[in-house]
Amino acid sequence: MQYINRLSEYRDDRESAVTFGKFDGLHKGHQLLVEEVRKLGEQDGIRSIVCAFDMGPLWKRIGKTPQILMTGKERQEHLEGKVDVLAECPFTQEFSQIKAEDFIRDIIKGVFHARYVIVGTDFQFGYEKRGDLGMLRQYAKEYGYQLIVIEKERYENRIISSTYIKEVLRQGDLRLAGVLLGYAYGITGQVEHGKQLGRTLGFPTLNVEWPKDKLVPPRGVYLSDVRIDGQRYHGISNVGVKPTVSKEERVLAESFLFGYDGDAYGKSVSVELLEFCRPERRFDNLEELKACIDRDIAYGKHFFV
């Protein structure tokens, strides 16, 4: 898959099937769009493209702290092998001023040479969101593309959306979040050196910093799967700041893996949270902490048997 982080880098004159959106989380609703793009690309022998709007420049401009479901790197990893191109489009002030018709002429046709435009029922675009499905249909013949509108995916009669998933995650329902996303929520990052306290207490852990802009579910201990070196290991993960042994406010995912005894420092791993077990708490001493972690481990091993 080709990855570009600005539209000016895309220079391919071949026709395409393209979809547009924020794609925060790449949940089951987004996956319908991606699958249609992939199918049409293979069917017609054209480029399959996901154009994801990177809202970072807008958040910075308005001083907003985002709570995203997926980092750009994670989105890239999830789409690898599914489409030909992932184009990240920074939502700069200049980009936000593009008029809707100019978006069709200059981007849909001018950049991507679209034969198919695949979008959801609520897709809006252009300055002040003046572009909608009606405008896309109106200009389809003039600019030579076919508009395909995908109905929203639902779960128990509620539309699956990033907002819905964030509500569920804040409540700590990782099982439902996984159903809505189509995969387990978590993070991908590099294992860093810690204070070796876990190893001293008898349960060495892998520490991965939680991305600053990514939504943190309730702090606490989770049943988890961790993917490392192409293998998947069951385990337990603490998401939080380790208040018993640290005064830092930096959030980490600290994972103890069942059956893993390798050296993971510096490696990229994916931590997938499956189920919330208990909230993070401060213990009076290390003996209390160790006893609680022993119980967490025992529960995890029983769960995965």
N, C-alpha and C positions, 0 to 999 in steps of 0.2 A: 504493500500500500504506500502510495506517495503521500507525504505529509507536508503541507505548506502553512505558514502562519501569517500570511498576508496575501490578498487577492492578486496583487501585482506580480507575485511569483508564479502564478498559474499561466502557462503559455502552451496550451494544447488546443489545436484547431479542430480536433475530433468532436463529434456530437456527444451529448451526454444525457444521462438521467440524473437529475439533481434534486436534493431536498434541502430545505433551509429550516433553521431553528436554533434555539439555545442548546438543546440536547443535554440538559443538566441531569445527569444520572443515567441517561440512555435506558430508560425504563421500558416496560412492555409496550407502551404506546409508541415511543420512539422506534422501537424495534420493528414495528409494522412498517414504518416509513423506510427504514434501512433495508428491510427485506424486499420491499417493492422496488427500490432503487437497484438493489443487487440483481433481482430477477429480470428487470427490464434491460439492465446493462448486458447481462449474459445472453438474453433472448435476441437483442438487436446488434450485439457486437459493438456496443458503444461504451463510453466511460461511465462508471457509477460513482457518484460524488455526494458526499455529505458536507454541506457548508454550515459550520457551527459558529454562531455569533459569540465572540468572546466579550463578555460584558465588563471585564476588568477595567478598561479605560473609563467607562461610564461611572462605575462605582467609585473610582478614584476621584473623578471630577466632582461628584456630588458628596463626597465624604462618607459613603456608605460602606459598612462592613458586611460583606456578603456571607451567606451560609450556604455554600454550594454542596451538591451531592457527589460531585466528581471533579477532579482536577483535569486539566488539559492532557496531561501525560496518561492518566487513567483512561480518558476517553479514547486516546490514540491506541492504547493497548486493547481496549474492548472491541474496537473496530478493525483491528489488524486481521487481514484475511477475509473480511466481509465486503469491503468496497475497494474501488481502485484509488480513490483520493479522499482524504480528509483535509478540508480547507478551513482553517481557523480564521475567522474574520473579526479583527479587533473593532469593537463598537466605539470608534473615536468620535469626537465632535463633528469632524468632517463627514464621516460615514452617516451619522445621524441626520445630517442635513440633506441627504440625497432624496430627491422627490421620487414618489412611487413609480411614475412612468419611466423615469431615468433608471431606476433600479431594474426594471424589466429590460429596457433597451441595453444598458451598459453592463449589467452584471449577469442576469439570466441568459441573455442572448450574446452580449458582447464578450464576456469572460468565459462563460461555460458552454456556449453554443448548444443550449438545451434543446433536445428533442422531446424530453418529458420533464415536467415539473411536478414533483410529488410533495404534497403538503397536507397538514391536518385541517380540520374544519374551521379552526379559529385563527388561521395564519394571517398575520398583518405585517406590513412592511412599509418602508419609505418614511419620509418626514412626517412626524406626528401620527404615524401609523395610518396614513390615508389610503394605503393600498390594502386590498382584501381579495377574497376569492372572486368577487364580481369583476374587479379590474383585471385579474389574471385571465379570466374567461374572455373579457372584452378584447384583450390584446393578443390572445393565443394565435389567431390566424395571421395577424400582421407580422408577428415575430417568429412564427413557424414552430411552435411547440404545442404539445398536448398536455392539458392540465389533468392531473389525477388527484382526487381528494380522498384521503383515507379517514374513515370514521374513527372516533375516539375508542380506545380500548377501555373496558369497564371491569370493575371487580365488585361484585354484589351491588350492581346498579349505580356505582359511583365511578365517575371518570377517573382513570389513573392519571395523575399529574405529579409534577415535582413538589407542588405545594402539599398535596395529600401525603406523599411519602415523607416529607419533612415533619408533618404532624405526627405520623406514626412513629418515626424515629425518636422524636422528642418524648414520646410516651414510653419508649424503651421496648416497643414491640418489634423486635428484629425479625421474628418469623414472618409477620405480615409484610414488613418492609421487603423481605426477600421475595415474597410472592409477587408484590407489585413491581419490583425491579426486574425480576426474572433471574436474579443472582444474589448472593449474600452481600450485604453492605459491609464495607470495611475500607482499608487503605492499602496502598502500595508504596513502599519506601525502602530506604537503605537502613540496614541494621547498624546501629551505632554502639560505641563502647559505653557501658554504664559504669556503675561503681562496684560491680561484681558482687553486690550484696546477695542477690539470688543464689549465686553459686556458693557463697559462704553458708547460706542457710540450707543448701541441699537441693535447690531447684533452679538451675541456670536458666536465664530468660533471654529472649531477643527483644531489644528495645528499638521501636520505630517511632519517630516523631510524627504526631498528628498534624497534617497540613493546616496552616493557620486559618485559611478561609473556608475550610470544610466543616460541615455540621458535625458536632460531637454529640453522640447519643448520651443518655444519662451515664455519668461516671460510675464505673463499677467493674465487676468481674463478669465475663461472658464465656460461654462455650464457643470455641472457635475452630476454624481450620486455617492452617498457614501453608501457603505454597512457597516452596523453596527448592531451587535446583531442579525444577520440573516435577517435584514430588509434593504430595499433599499429606500433611500431618495433622492429626487431631490434637487439641490442647485446650488450655484456658488462657484468656487474655484479660489483663486489667487495663482499662482505658481511664486515664486520670493523671493525677499529679503525685501520687505516692506520698500522701501527707504524713505518714508515720516516719519516713526516712528522708524526706526532702522538703525544702521550703520553696522550690521552684514552682512557677505557675505554668510551665510548659507542659502541654498534654502529650503523653506518650501512650502507645499501645505496647504493653509489656507482656510477652507471651511465653508460656511454658509449654513445650511440645512433648507429646508422648512418643517415645521411641526415636527421638532425634538426639544425637550426641556429636554432631559435626561442629565446625567452626564457621559461623555465619557472618562474622563481622565484615562489614563493607558490602555484603551481598544485597541485592534487591529481593524483597519478599512481599507477598500479599497476605494480609491478615483479614480473614472473613469472619464477621461476627454472626453467630447463629442464634444465640438465646441469652437473655439477660439472667444472671444468677443472683447477684446481690449488689447493693450500692457500695461505692468506695467509702472507707471510713478510716479515721485515725485510731491507731491502737496505742495503749499505754506503754508497751514495750515490744521488743522483737520476738519474745516468746509467744505473746498473744498473736502477733502477726503470723508467725510460722504455723501455729496451731490452726489458724483460720485458713491459711493457704493449703495446708495438708487436707483440710476438709473439702476445699474447692477442688483440689486435684482428685480426691477420692470420688467426688460427685461426677466430675468430668469423665473419669475412666469408666464409671458405672454407666454413664449416659451413652458412651460410644461403643460399649461392648455389644 
